[in-house]
């Protein structure tokens, strides 16, 4: 039985998922693509259609689209292979996007990627109304493949503390519920992080899980008050990791972030932020960093609601830690989400700067979130040492800066 996200989706055929990234292929899919594509696509376009990239330490074939678009994408934004041979002829990754599937001991959770504009805009009916189609997709393209991600019987909470899946399951829902509450985004995010941090500390005192969770719940509001009561403080290395993640969202990047040494180099970055062009065929836009900083921090109420939905949905779909998030623990996965929110909020300011606007509009938030999700969430791997660097990063304070939280 699939546990479907309470979310809306219907593909609008915008073709956005066929641009700006390299799609990993399964063994045999490169040859199948060439066979299908050769009679349909000019030799000139087909040249360079396939590439290679290193994912999780393994070289894989890819549909090369990072610097442009997939060779099979027609001018009317349809897929030449889908049009001629049906959806099942496409590589598995193309069939599955924007769905995510995470198998747990209690069932399979189905979520959606916010790299897809239709997901961001809540196009179409609820997933529940499309259960038959999604179950068919699962059976044909996902079950038994590497696209079925897993959360096992043991869940790593953080710093080597673990819980059984049955123990952790109510915690997942509680973390997501923190994001769905009313209030400022920074408070919601902080509540989820405080619950995980306090739980980790209580487990470290050898308190059994149920009692540790109860004790953690009791301390959340005080910790949130304390964390948000002090001015935000961000050290140099936190800024370095922020800039490194920001760079990995740039259009045209094939996904390699390099060694963590690159994080230090990013302290002295190019002074520009690269954004996706407004139209499908438009070149990336470069915005000077100083122009971005002139835009007032903050997302507005609708932008905050959208970003809370992005994080809450990922918590419910279990794509924020483990297999789906570079092998991070639950606490590490939350840290990455918070840092990603900070990057997305900065990108939203960059999109506003590109329009010459002094404040962020909802459309800037949407475009920034899609760039973020395509650049970070869909990466296959992070460099060694990433988890440690993340744990030492002032993610919440970076987010507070970008939201203009000065309380
Ligand atoms: S990005 Fe989303 S809406 Fe656009 S073509 Fe891909 S799946 Fe459809």
Boltz pocket constraint, residues with backbone or C-beta under 6 A from the ligand:
constraints:
  - pocket:
      binder: B
      contacts: [[A, 10], [A, 11], [A, 12], [A, 13], [A, 14], [A, 15], [A, 16], [A, 17], [A, 18], [A, 77], [A, 97], [A, 98], [A, 115], [A, 116], [A, 117], [A, 118], [A, 119]]
      max_distance: 6.0
